[in-house]
């Protein structure tokens, strides 16, 4: 497993509709990756436990940066040990 040193972003506070930010903010180095990893950490049942028996479903609304974000999420999911990742056709 590869570890990437990073620091928290102060403005990453999801609401009821998720993390609502402009695309340019998500394009900052490690911004998207930090958020996705924090979600995985929050839903993990035990510290250090994997997600081998879990399926992650990934999709988006098809806007700009969607494909890049999906690829990053898949890499992070694999690094966290997800047993399966389902991606909608074209990410939509």
PyMOL Python script that loads the backbone (N, CA, C, O; Angstrom):
from pymol import cmd

cmd.read_pdbstr("""\
ATOM      1  N   UNK A   1       0.846  -1.178   0.000  1.00  0.00           N
ATOM      2  CA  UNK A   1       0.000   0.000   0.000  1.00  0.00           C
ATOM      3  C   UNK A   1       0.888   1.237   0.000  1.00  0.00           C
ATOM      4  O   UNK A   1       1.834   1.333   0.782  1.00  0.00           O
ATOM      5  N   UNK A   2       0.581   2.168  -0.868  1.00  0.00           N
ATOM      6  CA  UNK A   2       1.342   3.416  -0.953  1.00  0.00           C
ATOM      7  C   UNK A   2       0.708   4.474  -0.059  1.00  0.00           C
ATOM      8  O   UNK A   2      -0.508   4.662  -0.077  1.00  0.00           O
ATOM      9  N   UNK A   3       1.521   5.151   0.708  1.00  0.00           N
ATOM     10  CA  UNK A   3       1.024   6.245   1.536  1.00  0.00           C
ATOM     11  C   UNK A   3       1.525   7.558   0.963  1.00  0.00           C
ATOM     12  O   UNK A   3       2.688   7.682   0.581  1.00  0.00           O
ATOM     13  N   UNK A   4       0.632   8.537   0.909  1.00  0.00           N
ATOM     14  CA  UNK A   4       0.957   9.843   0.364  1.00  0.00           C
ATOM     15  C   UNK A   4       0.857  10.861   1.491  1.00  0.00           C
ATOM     16  O   UNK A   4      -0.220  11.034   2.064  1.00  0.00           O
ATOM     17  N   UNK A   5       1.944  11.534   1.822  1.00  0.00           N
ATOM     18  CA  UNK A   5       1.863  12.557   2.870  1.00  0.00           C
ATOM     19  C   UNK A   5       0.995  13.721   2.410  1.00  0.00           C
ATOM     20  O   UNK A   5       1.125  14.199   1.283  1.00  0.00           O
ATOM     21  N   UNK A   6       0.127  14.162   3.276  1.00  0.00           N
ATOM     22  CA  UNK A   6      -0.789  15.246   2.930  1.00  0.00           C
ATOM     23  C   UNK A   6      -1.205  15.976   4.201  1.00  0.00           C
ATOM     24  O   UNK A   6      -0.926  15.521   5.310  1.00  0.00           O
ATOM     25  N   UNK A   7      -1.856  17.082   4.033  1.00  0.00           N
ATOM     26  CA  UNK A   7      -2.363  17.840   5.173  1.00  0.00           C
ATOM     27  C   UNK A   7      -3.852  18.095   4.960  1.00  0.00           C
ATOM     28  O   UNK A   7      -4.319  18.119   3.822  1.00  0.00           O
ATOM     29  N   UNK A   8      -4.602  18.285   6.047  1.00  0.00           N
ATOM     30  CA  UNK A   8      -6.044  18.520   5.921  1.00  0.00           C
ATOM     31  C   UNK A   8      -6.354  19.849   5.230  1.00  0.00           C
ATOM     32  O   UNK A   8      -5.557  20.787   5.257  1.00  0.00           O
ATOM     33  N   UNK A   9      -7.516  19.898   4.622  1.00  0.00           N
ATOM     34  CA  UNK A   9      -8.045  21.140   4.054  1.00  0.00           C
ATOM     35  C   UNK A   9      -9.129  21.631   4.994  1.00  0.00           C
ATOM     36  O   UNK A   9     -10.035  20.873   5.341  1.00  0.00           O
ATOM     37  N   UNK A  10      -9.054  22.868   5.406  1.00  0.00           N
ATOM     38  CA  UNK A  10      -9.986  23.419   6.390  1.00  0.00           C
ATOM     39  C   UNK A  10     -11.432  23.456   5.894  1.00  0.00           C
ATOM     40  O   UNK A  10     -12.359  23.371   6.698  1.00  0.00           O
ATOM     41  N   UNK A  11     -11.632  23.579   4.596  1.00  0.00           N
ATOM     42  CA  UNK A  11     -12.985  23.776   4.075  1.00  0.00           C
ATOM     43  C   UNK A  11     -13.697  22.476   3.706  1.00  0.00           C
ATOM     44  O   UNK A  11     -14.784  22.526   3.130  1.00  0.00           O
ATOM     45  N   UNK A  12     -13.133  21.336   4.012  1.00  0.00           N
ATOM     46  CA  UNK A  12     -13.774  20.073   3.655  1.00  0.00           C
ATOM     47  C   UNK A  12     -14.758  19.659   4.750  1.00  0.00           C
ATOM     48  O   UNK A  12     -14.435  18.878   5.645  1.00  0.00           O
ATOM     49  N   UNK A  13     -15.944  20.200   4.648  1.00  0.00           N
ATOM     50  CA  UNK A  13     -17.016  19.881   5.593  1.00  0.00           C
ATOM     51  C   UNK A  13     -18.256  19.519   4.790  1.00  0.00           C
ATOM     52  O   UNK A  13     -18.971  20.404   4.319  1.00  0.00           O
ATOM     53  N   UNK A  14     -18.516  18.224   4.630  1.00  0.00           N
ATOM     54  CA  UNK A  14     -19.673  17.837   3.821  1.00  0.00           C
ATOM     55  C   UNK A  14     -20.991  18.182   4.505  1.00  0.00           C
ATOM     56  O   UNK A  14     -21.095  18.179   5.732  1.00  0.00           O
ATOM     57  N   UNK A  15     -21.973  18.473   3.696  1.00  0.00           N
ATOM     58  CA  UNK A  15     -23.325  18.727   4.190  1.00  0.00           C
ATOM     59  C   UNK A  15     -24.245  17.612   3.736  1.00  0.00           C
ATOM     60  O   UNK A  15     -23.785  16.520   3.401  1.00  0.00           O
ATOM     61  N   UNK A  16     -25.530  17.876   3.722  1.00  0.00           N
ATOM     62  CA  UNK A  16     -26.503  16.853   3.348  1.00  0.00           C
ATOM     63  C   UNK A  16     -26.403  16.464   1.879  1.00  0.00           C
ATOM     64  O   UNK A  16     -26.862  15.390   1.491  1.00  0.00           O
ATOM     65  N   UNK A  17     -25.810  17.324   1.058  1.00  0.00           N
ATOM     66  CA  UNK A  17     -25.648  17.018  -0.368  1.00  0.00           C
ATOM     67  C   UNK A  17     -24.215  16.634  -0.706  1.00  0.00           C
ATOM     68  O   UNK A  17     -23.822  16.690  -1.872  1.00  0.00           O
ATOM     69  N   UNK A  18     -23.442  16.251   0.275  1.00  0.00           N
ATOM     70  CA  UNK A  18     -22.054  15.892   0.029  1.00  0.00           C
ATOM     71  C   UNK A  18     -21.151  17.105   0.121  1.00  0.00           C
ATOM     72  O   UNK A  18     -21.481  18.095   0.775  1.00  0.00           O
ATOM     73  N   UNK A  19     -20.030  17.019  -0.528  1.00  0.00           N
ATOM     74  CA  UNK A  19     -19.049  18.098  -0.507  1.00  0.00           C
ATOM     75  C   UNK A  19     -19.281  18.966  -1.733  1.00  0.00           C
ATOM     76  O   UNK A  19     -18.861  18.606  -2.833  1.00  0.00           O
ATOM     77  N   UNK A  20     -19.933  20.085  -1.563  1.00  0.00           N
ATOM     78  CA  UNK A  20     -20.300  20.955  -2.671  1.00  0.00           C
ATOM     79  C   UNK A  20     -19.214  22.007  -2.871  1.00  0.00           C
ATOM     80  O   UNK A  20     -19.129  22.975  -2.115  1.00  0.00           O
ATOM     81  N   UNK A  21     -18.397  21.812  -3.882  1.00  0.00           N
ATOM     82  CA  UNK A  21     -17.303  22.738  -4.174  1.00  0.00           C
ATOM     83  C   UNK A  21     -17.188  22.917  -5.672  1.00  0.00           C
ATOM     84  O   UNK A  21     -17.699  22.109  -6.447  1.00  0.00           O
ATOM     85  N   UNK A  22     -16.522  23.968  -6.069  1.00  0.00           N
ATOM     86  CA  UNK A  22     -16.235  24.211  -7.479  1.00  0.00           C
ATOM     87  C   UNK A  22     -15.204  23.192  -7.950  1.00  0.00           C
ATOM     88  O   UNK A  22     -14.392  22.708  -7.161  1.00  0.00           O
ATOM     89  N   UNK A  23     -15.241  22.872  -9.239  1.00  0.00           N
ATOM     90  CA  UNK A  23     -14.307  21.897  -9.807  1.00  0.00           C
ATOM     91  C   UNK A  23     -12.866  22.295  -9.545  1.00  0.00           C
ATOM     92  O   UNK A  23     -12.041  21.435  -9.238  1.00  0.00           O
ATOM     93  N   UNK A  24     -12.544  23.563  -9.655  1.00  0.00           N
ATOM     94  CA  UNK A  24     -11.166  24.025  -9.433  1.00  0.00           C
ATOM     95  C   UNK A  24     -10.671  23.664  -8.040  1.00  0.00           C
ATOM     96  O   UNK A  24      -9.489  23.370  -7.859  1.00  0.00           O
ATOM     97  N   UNK A  25     -11.561  23.684  -7.058  1.00  0.00           N
ATOM     98  CA  UNK A  25     -11.140  23.302  -5.700  1.00  0.00           C
ATOM     99  C   UNK A  25     -10.815  21.812  -5.633  1.00  0.00           C
ATOM    100  O   UNK A  25      -9.839  21.418  -4.993  1.00  0.00           O
ATOM    101  N   UNK A  26     -11.626  20.985  -6.289  1.00  0.00           N
ATOM    102  CA  UNK A  26     -11.365  19.546  -6.311  1.00  0.00           C
ATOM    103  C   UNK A  26     -10.078  19.224  -7.059  1.00  0.00           C
ATOM    104  O   UNK A  26      -9.476  18.175  -6.828  1.00  0.00           O
ATOM    105  N   UNK A  27      -9.652  20.107  -7.947  1.00  0.00           N
ATOM    106  CA  UNK A  27      -8.456  19.865  -8.758  1.00  0.00           C
ATOM    107  C   UNK A  27      -7.162  20.185  -8.011  1.00  0.00           C
ATOM    108  O   UNK A  27      -6.075  19.919  -8.524  1.00  0.00           O
ATOM    109  N   UNK A  28      -7.263  20.751  -6.814  1.00  0.00           N
ATOM    110  CA  UNK A  28      -6.061  21.008  -6.017  1.00  0.00           C
ATOM    111  C   UNK A  28      -5.396  19.667  -5.692  1.00  0.00           C
ATOM    112  O   UNK A  28      -6.086  18.666  -5.501  1.00  0.00           O
ATOM    113  N   UNK A  29      -4.075  19.642  -5.629  1.00  0.00           N
ATOM    114  CA  UNK A  29      -3.398  18.386  -5.291  1.00  0.00           C
ATOM    115  C   UNK A  29      -3.913  17.804  -3.974  1.00  0.00           C
ATOM    116  O   UNK A  29      -3.941  18.490  -2.952  1.00  0.00           O
ATOM    117  N   UNK A  30      -4.318  16.541  -4.009  1.00  0.00           N
ATOM    118  CA  UNK A  30      -4.774  15.758  -2.854  1.00  0.00           C
ATOM    119  C   UNK A  30      -6.135  16.151  -2.290  1.00  0.00           C
ATOM    120  O   UNK A  30      -6.572  15.552  -1.308  1.00  0.00           O
ATOM    121  N   UNK A  31      -6.819  17.131  -2.868  1.00  0.00           N
ATOM    122  CA  UNK A  31      -8.107  17.579  -2.320  1.00  0.00           C
ATOM    123  C   UNK A  31      -9.148  16.458  -2.385  1.00  0.00           C
ATOM    124  O   UNK A  31      -9.713  16.063  -1.366  1.00  0.00           O
ATOM    125  N   UNK A  32      -9.389  15.961  -3.576  1.00  0.00           N
ATOM    126  CA  UNK A  32     -10.348  14.874  -3.764  1.00  0.00           C
ATOM    127  C   UNK A  32      -9.911  13.634  -2.996  1.00  0.00           C
ATOM    128  O   UNK A  32     -10.722  12.988  -2.332  1.00  0.00           O
ATOM    129  N   UNK A  33      -8.652  13.313  -3.087  1.00  0.00           N
ATOM    130  CA  UNK A  33      -8.124  12.115  -2.444  1.00  0.00           C
ATOM    131  C   UNK A  33      -8.297  12.170  -0.927  1.00  0.00           C
ATOM    132  O   UNK A  33      -8.671  11.174  -0.307  1.00  0.00           O
ATOM    133  N   UNK A  34      -8.027  13.329  -0.331  1.00  0.00           N
ATOM    134  CA  UNK A  34      -8.212  13.481   1.119  1.00  0.00           C
ATOM    135  C   UNK A  34      -9.668  13.239   1.507  1.00  0.00           C
ATOM    136  O   UNK A  34      -9.954  12.553   2.488  1.00  0.00           O
ATOM    137  N   UNK A  35     -10.579  13.808   0.731  1.00  0.00           N
ATOM    138  CA  UNK A  35     -11.995  13.668   1.057  1.00  0.00           C
ATOM    139  C   UNK A  35     -12.443  12.217   0.952  1.00  0.00           C
ATOM    140  O   UNK A  35     -13.112  11.706   1.850  1.00  0.00           O
ATOM    141  N   UNK A  36     -12.080  11.556  -0.133  1.00  0.00           N
ATOM    142  CA  UNK A  36     -12.485  10.164  -0.330  1.00  0.00           C
ATOM    143  C   UNK A  36     -11.912   9.287   0.779  1.00  0.00           C
ATOM    144  O   UNK A  36     -12.625   8.453   1.338  1.00  0.00           O
ATOM    145  N   UNK A  37     -10.637   9.467   1.100  1.00  0.00           N
ATOM    146  CA  UNK A  37     -10.032   8.658   2.168  1.00  0.00           C
ATOM    147  C   UNK A  37     -10.710   8.923   3.504  1.00  0.00           C
ATOM    148  O   UNK A  37     -10.889   7.999   4.298  1.00  0.00           O
ATOM    149  N   UNK A  38     -11.088  10.168   3.764  1.00  0.00           N
ATOM    150  CA  UNK A  38     -11.755  10.469   5.037  1.00  0.00           C
ATOM    151  C   UNK A  38     -13.119   9.783   5.119  1.00  0.00           C
ATOM    152  O   UNK A  38     -13.534   9.360   6.197  1.00  0.00           O
ATOM    153  N   UNK A  39     -13.814   9.673   3.993  1.00  0.00           N
ATOM    154  CA  UNK A  39     -15.090   8.952   3.981  1.00  0.00           C
ATOM    155  C   UNK A  39     -14.854   7.474   4.284  1.00  0.00           C
ATOM    156  O   UNK A  39     -15.566   6.886   5.097  1.00  0.00           O
ATOM    157  N   UNK A  40     -13.858   6.875   3.633  1.00  0.00           N
ATOM    158  CA  UNK A  40     -13.549   5.468   3.901  1.00  0.00           C
ATOM    159  C   UNK A  40     -13.166   5.266   5.361  1.00  0.00           C
ATOM    160  O   UNK A  40     -13.580   4.286   5.979  1.00  0.00           O
ATOM    161  N   UNK A  41     -12.386   6.177   5.912  1.00  0.00           N
ATOM    162  CA  UNK A  41     -11.993   6.071   7.318  1.00  0.00           C
ATOM    163  C   UNK A  41     -13.212   6.172   8.235  1.00  0.00           C
ATOM    164  O   UNK A  41     -13.280   5.489   9.257  1.00  0.00           O
ATOM    165  N   UNK A  42     -14.173   7.024   7.872  1.00  0.00           N
ATOM    166  CA  UNK A  42     -15.358   7.233   8.704  1.00  0.00           C
ATOM    167  C   UNK A  42     -16.289   6.018   8.701  1.00  0.00           C
ATOM    168  O   UNK A  42     -16.947   5.743   9.704  1.00  0.00           O
ATOM    169  N   UNK A  43     -16.349   5.292   7.585  1.00  0.00           N
ATOM    170  CA  UNK A  43     -17.264   4.143   7.518  1.00  0.00           C
ATOM    171  C   UNK A  43     -16.601   2.824   7.896  1.00  0.00           C
ATOM    172  O   UNK A  43     -17.267   1.794   8.005  1.00  0.00           O
ATOM    173  N   UNK A  44     -15.302   2.860   8.091  1.00  0.00           N
ATOM    174  CA  UNK A  44     -14.563   1.641   8.470  1.00  0.00           C
ATOM    175  C   UNK A  44     -15.060   1.177   9.839  1.00  0.00           C
ATOM    176  O   UNK A  44     -15.160   1.980  10.767  1.00  0.00           O
ATOM    177  N   UNK A  45     -15.371  -0.106   9.968  1.00  0.00           N
ATOM    178  CA  UNK A  45     -15.923  -0.621  11.221  1.00  0.00           C
ATOM    179  C   UNK A  45     -14.873  -0.802  12.311  1.00  0.00           C
ATOM    180  O   UNK A  45     -15.167  -0.633  13.495  1.00  0.00           O
ATOM    181  N   UNK A  46     -13.641  -1.148  11.910  1.00  0.00           N
ATOM    182  CA  UNK A  46     -12.550  -1.326  12.868  1.00  0.00           C
ATOM    183  C   UNK A  46     -11.310  -0.637  12.318  1.00  0.00           C
ATOM    184  O   UNK A  46     -11.079  -0.668  11.109  1.00  0.00           O
ATOM    185  N   UNK A  47     -10.514  -0.021  13.172  1.00  0.00           N
ATOM    186  CA  UNK A  47      -9.272   0.588  12.680  1.00  0.00           C
ATOM    187  C   UNK A  47      -8.408  -0.446  11.965  1.00  0.00           C
ATOM    188  O   UNK A  47      -8.159  -1.529  12.494  1.00  0.00           O
ATOM    189  N   UNK A  48      -7.963  -0.113  10.783  1.00  0.00           N
ATOM    190  CA  UNK A  48      -7.101  -0.999  10.017  1.00  0.00           C
ATOM    191  C   UNK A  48      -7.829  -2.102   9.258  1.00  0.00           C
ATOM    192  O   UNK A  48      -7.210  -2.826   8.479  1.00  0.00           O
ATOM    193  N   UNK A  49      -9.145  -2.239   9.478  1.00  0.00           N
ATOM    194  CA  UNK A  49      -9.904  -3.284   8.790  1.00  0.00           C
ATOM    195  C   UNK A  49     -10.094  -2.915   7.321  1.00  0.00           C
ATOM    196  O   UNK A  49     -10.195  -1.738   6.976  1.00  0.00           O
ATOM    197  N   UNK A  50     -10.139  -3.918   6.474  1.00  0.00           N
ATOM    198  CA  UNK A  50     -10.348  -3.697   5.050  1.00  0.00           C
ATOM    199  C   UNK A  50     -11.820  -3.747   4.682  1.00  0.00           C
ATOM    200  O   UNK A  50     -12.688  -3.876   5.546  1.00  0.00           O
ATOM    201  N   UNK A  51     -12.085  -3.646   3.407  1.00  0.00           N
ATOM    202  CA  UNK A  51     -13.441  -3.685   2.890  1.00  0.00           C
ATOM    203  C   UNK A  51     -13.597  -4.857   1.925  1.00  0.00           C
ATOM    204  O   UNK A  51     -14.337  -4.761   0.945  1.00  0.00           O
ATOM    205  N   UNK A  52     -12.905  -5.961   2.196  1.00  0.00           N
ATOM    206  CA  UNK A  52     -12.868  -7.091   1.283  1.00  0.00           C
ATOM    207  C   UNK A  52     -14.219  -7.658   0.918  1.00  0.00           C
ATOM    208  O   UNK A  52     -14.394  -8.140  -0.201  1.00  0.00           O
ATOM    209  N   UNK A  53     -15.176  -7.617   1.817  1.00  0.00           N
ATOM    210  CA  UNK A  53     -16.500  -8.163   1.548  1.00  0.00           C
ATOM    211  C   UNK A  53     -17.461  -7.095   1.013  1.00  0.00           C
ATOM    212  O   UNK A  53     -18.643  -7.371   0.809  1.00  0.00           O
ATOM    213  N   UNK A  54     -16.962  -5.894   0.790  1.00  0.00           N
ATOM    214  CA  UNK A  54     -17.819  -4.773   0.388  1.00  0.00           C
ATOM    215  C   UNK A  54     -17.722  -4.473  -1.100  1.00  0.00           C
ATOM    216  O   UNK A  54     -16.709  -4.743  -1.746  1.00  0.00           O
ATOM    217  N   UNK A  55     -18.796  -3.912  -1.622  1.00  0.00           N
ATOM    218  CA  UNK A  55     -18.835  -3.431  -2.999  1.00  0.00           C
ATOM    219  C   UNK A  55     -19.031  -1.924  -2.958  1.00  0.00           C
ATOM    220  O   UNK A  55     -19.943  -1.432  -2.294  1.00  0.00           O
ATOM    221  N   UNK A  56     -18.181  -1.193  -3.661  1.00  0.00           N
ATOM    222  CA  UNK A  56     -18.310   0.254  -3.771  1.00  0.00           C
ATOM    223  C   UNK A  56     -18.912   0.570  -5.135  1.00  0.00           C
ATOM    224  O   UNK A  56     -18.424   0.092  -6.159  1.00  0.00           O
ATOM    225  N   UNK A  57     -19.967   1.373  -5.150  1.00  0.00           N
ATOM    226  CA  UNK A  57     -20.602   1.801  -6.394  1.00  0.00           C
ATOM    227  C   UNK A  57     -20.200   3.244  -6.631  1.00  0.00           C
ATOM    228  O   UNK A  57     -20.408   4.106  -5.778  1.00  0.00           O
ATOM    229  N   UNK A  58     -19.614   3.505  -7.813  1.00  0.00           N
ATOM    230  CA  UNK A  58     -19.093   4.829  -8.135  1.00  0.00           C
ATOM    231  C   UNK A  58     -19.780   5.354  -9.385  1.00  0.00           C
ATOM    232  O   UNK A  58     -19.945   4.630 -10.366  1.00  0.00           O
ATOM    233  N   UNK A  59     -20.176   6.606  -9.341  1.00  0.00           N
ATOM    234  CA  UNK A  59     -20.763   7.266 -10.502  1.00  0.00           C
ATOM    235  C   UNK A  59     -20.756   8.759 -10.282  1.00  0.00           C
ATOM    236  O   UNK A  59     -20.447   9.230  -9.188  1.00  0.00           O
ATOM    237  N   UNK A  60     -21.087   9.487 -11.288  1.00  0.00           N
ATOM    238  CA  UNK A  60     -21.119  10.937 -11.180  1.00  0.00           C
ATOM    239  C   UNK A  60     -22.161  11.516 -12.117  1.00  0.00           C
ATOM    240  O   UNK A  60     -22.970  10.787 -12.692  1.00  0.00           O
ATOM    241  N   UNK A  61     -22.135  12.807 -12.263  1.00  0.00           N
ATOM    242  CA  UNK A  61     -23.137  13.468 -13.091  1.00  0.00           C
ATOM    243  C   UNK A  61     -22.637  13.774 -14.502  1.00  0.00           C
ATOM    244  O   UNK A  61     -23.349  14.394 -15.293  1.00  0.00           O
ATOM    245  N   UNK A  62     -21.420  13.343 -14.818  1.00  0.00           N
ATOM    246  CA  UNK A  62     -20.918  13.493 -16.173  1.00  0.00           C
ATOM    247  C   UNK A  62     -20.265  14.816 -16.489  1.00  0.00           C
ATOM    248  O   UNK A  62     -19.841  15.038 -17.623  1.00  0.00           O
ATOM    249  N   UNK A  63     -20.174  15.691 -15.522  1.00  0.00           N
ATOM    250  CA  UNK A  63     -19.555  16.979 -15.786  1.00  0.00           C
ATOM    251  C   UNK A  63     -18.041  16.869 -15.856  1.00  0.00           C
ATOM    252  O   UNK A  63     -17.467  15.799 -15.655  1.00  0.00           O
ATOM    253  N   UNK A  64     -17.417  17.984 -16.142  1.00  0.00           N
ATOM    254  CA  UNK A  64     -15.967  18.088 -16.239  1.00  0.00           C
ATOM    255  C   UNK A  64     -15.316  17.529 -14.984  1.00  0.00           C
ATOM    256  O   UNK A  64     -15.798  17.773 -13.878  1.00  0.00           O
ATOM    257  N   UNK A  65     -14.246  16.793 -15.137  1.00  0.00           N
ATOM    258  CA  UNK A  65     -13.441  16.204 -14.057  1.00  0.00           C
ATOM    259  C   UNK A  65     -14.025  14.897 -13.538  1.00  0.00           C
ATOM    260  O   UNK A  65     -13.424  14.252 -12.679  1.00  0.00           O
ATOM    261  N   UNK A  66     -15.172  14.504 -14.039  1.00  0.00           N
ATOM    262  CA  UNK A  66     -15.844  13.291 -13.581  1.00  0.00           C
ATOM    263  C   UNK A  66     -14.965  12.055 -13.774  1.00  0.00           C
ATOM    264  O   UNK A  66     -14.792  11.267 -12.845  1.00  0.00           O
ATOM    265  N   UNK A  67     -14.417  11.884 -14.964  1.00  0.00           N
ATOM    266  CA  UNK A  67     -13.615  10.682 -15.241  1.00  0.00           C
ATOM    267  C   UNK A  67     -12.355  10.633 -14.379  1.00  0.00           C
ATOM    268  O   UNK A  67     -11.989   9.574 -13.868  1.00  0.00           O
ATOM    269  N   UNK A  68     -11.698  11.769 -14.221  1.00  0.00           N
ATOM    270  CA  UNK A  68     -10.505  11.813 -13.366  1.00  0.00           C
ATOM    271  C   UNK A  68     -10.872  11.445 -11.924  1.00  0.00           C
ATOM    272  O   UNK A  68     -10.173  10.663 -11.279  1.00  0.00           O
ATOM    273  N   UNK A  69     -11.964  12.011 -11.431  1.00  0.00           N
ATOM    274  CA  UNK A  69     -12.383  11.737 -10.057  1.00  0.00           C
ATOM    275  C   UNK A  69     -12.694  10.262  -9.871  1.00  0.00           C
ATOM    276  O   UNK A  69     -12.314   9.672  -8.860  1.00  0.00           O
ATOM    277  N   UNK A  70     -13.375   9.664 -10.827  1.00  0.00           N
ATOM    278  CA  UNK A  70     -13.718   8.246 -10.721  1.00  0.00           C
ATOM    279  C   UNK A  70     -12.456   7.390 -10.699  1.00  0.00           C
ATOM    280  O   UNK A  70     -12.364   6.446  -9.915  1.00  0.00           O
ATOM    281  N   UNK A  71     -11.491   7.709 -11.547  1.00  0.00           N
ATOM    282  CA  UNK A  71     -10.238   6.951 -11.553  1.00  0.00           C
ATOM    283  C   UNK A  71      -9.527   7.065 -10.209  1.00  0.00           C
ATOM    284  O   UNK A  71      -8.999   6.074  -9.703  1.00  0.00           O
ATOM    285  N   UNK A  72      -9.508   8.258  -9.627  1.00  0.00           N
ATOM    286  CA  UNK A  72      -8.872   8.448  -8.321  1.00  0.00           C
ATOM    287  C   UNK A  72      -9.602   7.648  -7.242  1.00  0.00           C
ATOM    288  O   UNK A  72      -8.968   7.020  -6.394  1.00  0.00           O
ATOM    289  N   UNK A  73     -10.929   7.672  -7.278  1.00  0.00           N
ATOM    290  CA  UNK A  73     -11.724   6.936  -6.286  1.00  0.00           C
ATOM    291  C   UNK A  73     -11.465   5.439  -6.397  1.00  0.00           C
ATOM    292  O   UNK A  73     -11.357   4.751  -5.382  1.00  0.00           O
ATOM    293  N   UNK A  74     -11.364   4.931  -7.621  1.00  0.00           N
ATOM    294  CA  UNK A  74     -11.083   3.510  -7.816  1.00  0.00           C
ATOM    295  C   UNK A  74      -9.721   3.152  -7.229  1.00  0.00           C
ATOM    296  O   UNK A  74      -9.592   2.140  -6.539  1.00  0.00           O
ATOM    297  N   UNK A  75      -8.702   3.975  -7.497  1.00  0.00           N
ATOM    298  CA  UNK A  75      -7.369   3.697  -6.942  1.00  0.00           C
ATOM    299  C   UNK A  75      -7.389   3.678  -5.416  1.00  0.00           C
ATOM    300  O   UNK A  75      -6.780   2.809  -4.792  1.00  0.00           O
ATOM    301  N   UNK A  76      -8.086   4.629  -4.826  1.00  0.00           N
ATOM    302  CA  UNK A  76      -8.152   4.700  -3.365  1.00  0.00           C
ATOM    303  C   UNK A  76      -8.937   3.513  -2.809  1.00  0.00           C
ATOM    304  O   UNK A  76      -8.575   2.961  -1.770  1.00  0.00           O
ATOM    305  N   UNK A  77     -10.008   3.121  -3.499  1.00  0.00           N
ATOM    306  CA  UNK A  77     -10.799   1.963  -3.069  1.00  0.00           C
ATOM    307  C   UNK A  77      -9.951   0.692  -3.094  1.00  0.00           C
ATOM    308  O   UNK A  77     -10.011  -0.115  -2.167  1.00  0.00           O
ATOM    309  N   UNK A  78      -9.168   0.516  -4.146  1.00  0.00           N
ATOM    310  CA  UNK A  78      -8.283  -0.651  -4.234  1.00  0.00           C
ATOM    311  C   UNK A  78      -7.271  -0.612  -3.086  1.00  0.00           C
ATOM    312  O   UNK A  78      -7.009  -1.632  -2.448  1.00  0.00           O
ATOM    313  N   UNK A  79      -6.714   0.552  -2.830  1.00  0.00           N
ATOM    314  CA  UNK A  79      -5.754   0.697  -1.739  1.00  0.00           C
ATOM    315  C   UNK A  79      -6.353   0.413  -0.374  1.00  0.00           C
ATOM    316  O   UNK A  79      -5.639   0.052   0.562  1.00  0.00           O
ATOM    317  N   UNK A  80      -7.672   0.577  -0.260  1.00  0.00           N
ATOM    318  CA  UNK A  80      -8.361   0.307   0.999  1.00  0.00           C
ATOM    319  C   UNK A  80      -8.932  -1.099   1.058  1.00  0.00           C
ATOM    320  O   UNK A  80      -9.593  -1.464   2.030  1.00  0.00           O
ATOM    321  N   UNK A  81      -8.678  -1.891   0.016  1.00  0.00           N
ATOM    322  CA  UNK A  81      -9.050  -3.296   0.036  1.00  0.00           C
ATOM    323  C   UNK A  81     -10.487  -3.625  -0.325  1.00  0.00           C
ATOM    324  O   UNK A  81     -10.982  -4.683   0.064  1.00  0.00           O
ATOM    325  N   UNK A  82     -11.173  -2.757  -1.054  1.00  0.00           N
ATOM    326  CA  UNK A  82     -12.539  -3.084  -1.465  1.00  0.00           C
ATOM    327  C   UNK A  82     -12.530  -4.335  -2.319  1.00  0.00           C
ATOM    328  O   UNK A  82     -11.676  -4.493  -3.192  1.00  0.00           O
ATOM    329  N   UNK A  83     -13.482  -5.228  -2.068  1.00  0.00           N
ATOM    330  CA  UNK A  83     -13.570  -6.479  -2.800  1.00  0.00           C
ATOM    331  C   UNK A  83     -14.056  -6.277  -4.229  1.00  0.00           C
ATOM    332  O   UNK A  83     -13.661  -7.017  -5.130  1.00  0.00           O
ATOM    333  N   UNK A  84     -14.901  -5.291  -4.437  1.00  0.00           N
ATOM    334  CA  UNK A  84     -15.471  -5.033  -5.760  1.00  0.00           C
ATOM    335  C   UNK A  84     -15.790  -3.548  -5.886  1.00  0.00           C
ATOM    336  O   UNK A  84     -16.193  -2.897  -4.922  1.00  0.00           O
ATOM    337  N   UNK A  85     -15.599  -3.028  -7.102  1.00  0.00           N
ATOM    338  CA  UNK A  85     -15.977  -1.653  -7.411  1.00  0.00           C
ATOM    339  C   UNK A  85     -16.809  -1.688  -8.687  1.00  0.00           C
ATOM    340  O   UNK A  85     -16.354  -2.181  -9.719  1.00  0.00           O
ATOM    341  N   UNK A  86     -18.025  -1.164  -8.613  1.00  0.00           N
ATOM    342  CA  UNK A  86     -18.892  -1.067  -9.785  1.00  0.00           C
ATOM    343  C   UNK A  86     -18.922   0.379 -10.242  1.00  0.00           C
ATOM    344  O   UNK A  86     -19.147   1.293  -9.448  1.00  0.00           O
ATOM    345  N   UNK A  87     -18.689   0.577 -11.554  1.00  0.00           N
ATOM    346  CA  UNK A  87     -18.680   1.922 -12.107  1.00  0.00           C
ATOM    347  C   UNK A  87     -19.711   1.987 -13.222  1.00  0.00           C
ATOM    348  O   UNK A  87     -19.739   1.126 -14.101  1.00  0.00           O
ATOM    349  N   UNK A  88     -20.541   2.987 -13.184  1.00  0.00           N
ATOM    350  CA  UNK A  88     -21.553   3.175 -14.231  1.00  0.00           C
ATOM    351  C   UNK A  88     -20.865   3.442 -15.574  1.00  0.00           C
ATOM    352  O   UNK A  88     -19.764   3.991 -15.616  1.00  0.00           O
ATOM    353  N   UNK A  89     -21.513   3.054 -16.651  1.00  0.00           N
ATOM    354  CA  UNK A  89     -20.950   3.279 -17.984  1.00  0.00           C
ATOM    355  C   UNK A  89     -20.692   4.766 -18.194  1.00  0.00           C
ATOM    356  O   UNK A  89     -21.586   5.596 -18.027  1.00  0.00           O
ATOM    357  N   UNK A  90     -19.470   5.085 -18.556  1.00  0.00           N
ATOM    358  CA  UNK A  90     -19.085   6.476 -18.752  1.00  0.00           C
ATOM    359  C   UNK A  90     -19.077   7.276 -17.448  1.00  0.00           C
ATOM    360  O   UNK A  90     -18.933   8.499 -17.467  1.00  0.00           O
ATOM    361  N   UNK A  91     -19.229   6.594 -16.335  1.00  0.00           N
ATOM    362  CA  UNK A  91     -19.210   7.266 -15.050  1.00  0.00           C
ATOM    363  C   UNK A  91     -20.499   7.979 -14.696  1.00  0.00           C
ATOM    364  O   UNK A  91     -20.564   8.699 -13.700  1.00  0.00           O
ATOM    365  N   UNK A  92     -21.526   7.782 -15.510  1.00  0.00           N
ATOM    366  CA  UNK A  92     -22.806   8.499 -15.260  1.00  0.00           C
ATOM    367  C   UNK A  92     -23.835   7.558 -14.679  1.00  0.00           C
ATOM    368  O   UNK A  92     -24.962   7.969 -14.405  1.00  0.00           O
TER     369      UNK A  92
END
""", "prot")
cmd.dss("prot")
cmd.show_as("cartoon", "prot")
cmd.util.cbc("prot")
cmd.orient("prot")
